[in-house]
Amino acid sequence: MAHFDKHSTSIKALVDVSEAMLNAMEQHGIDPETVAQRNEFTVLIHFLKSIIDGELNIPNDLTDRIREMRVSRWTWI
């Protein structure tokens, strides 16, 4: 897959996943417009992009940094 095609696929997947999440929230009475404006949602989108890029072998600094972290740092979750 060409470099541009990978990025295009990544963005399309991110949009699809984001829309699906917001639609599911709306079905449960959560206002998607409000959620989409929150800082937490922005962070979630960055994490999702990192996952998608990792699966498509697209270089992503966030993906690299997350993969370098030790799991024990996340024991509080």
C-alpha positions in Angstrom: 0.0 0.0 0.0 1.5 3.4 -1.0 2.3 5.9 1.7 -0.6 8.3 0.8 -3.0 5.4 0.6 -2.1 4.3 4.1 -2.7 7.7 5.5 -6.0 8.0 3.6 -7.1 4.7 5.0 -6.1 5.7 8.5 -8.1 9.0 8.4 -11.1 7.2 6.9 -11.0 4.6 9.7 -10.6 7.2 12.4 -13.6 9.1 11.1 -15.7 6.0 10.9 -14.7 4.9 14.5 -15.3 8.4 15.9 -18.7 8.7 14.3 -19.7 5.2 15.5 -18.7 6.1 19.1 -20.6 9.4 19.0 -23.6 7.8 17.5 -23.6 5.1 20.2 -23.3 7.7 22.9 -26.2 9.6 21.4 -28.4 6.5 21.5 -27.7 6.4 25.2 -28.8 10.0 25.8 -25.3 11.5 25.7 -25.0 14.7 23.6 -22.3 14.0 21.0 -21.7 17.7 20.3 -20.8 18.3 24.0 -18.6 15.2 24.1 -16.7 16.1 20.9 -15.7 19.5 22.5 -14.1 18.0 25.6 -10.4 17.7 26.0 -10.8 14.0 27.0 -12.4 13.3 23.6 -9.4 14.9 21.8 -7.0 12.7 23.8 -9.1 9.6 22.9 -9.0 10.5 19.2 -5.2 10.8 19.4 -5.0 7.3 21.0 -7.3 5.9 18.4 -5.2 7.4 15.6 -2.2 5.9 17.2 -3.8 2.4 17.3 -4.9 2.7 13.7 -1.5 3.9 12.5 0.2 1.1 14.4 -2.0 -1.5 12.6 -1.2 0.1 9.2 2.5 0.4 10.0 2.4 4.2 9.7 5.1 6.0 11.7 3.5 7.8 14.6 5.4 9.3 17.5 2.6 8.7 20.0 2.4 5.0 19.0 6.2 4.7 19.5 6.1 6.3 22.9 3.2 4.2 24.1 4.9 1.0 22.9 8.0 2.0 24.8 6.1 2.4 28.1 6.2 -0.4 30.6 2.8 -1.8 31.4 3.4 -1.3 35.2 2.9 2.4 34.7 -0.7 1.8 33.9 -1.6 -0.3 36.9 -3.8 2.5 38.3 -6.3 2.1 35.5 
